[in-house]
């Protein structure tokens, strides 16, 4: 496992499983805010990357 998947695996190991839904919801909230900001500022590369991260978290 490498890249983002490896980081997610490390994160799961550090936090009790009960905290994961709350942390996922917080992350999605932050990503949704960033998506709006990137759209407004027309920052397409950052917007695309953030949309991919949101899709990963929603999966």
Residue pairs with C-beta under 8 A, 6 or more apart in sequence:
1 9
4 56
12 20
15 23
24 57
27 57
28 54
28 57
28 58
31 50
31 53
31 54
31 57
32 54
34 46
34 50
35 47
35 50
35 51
35 54
38 44
38 46
38 47
38 50
39 47
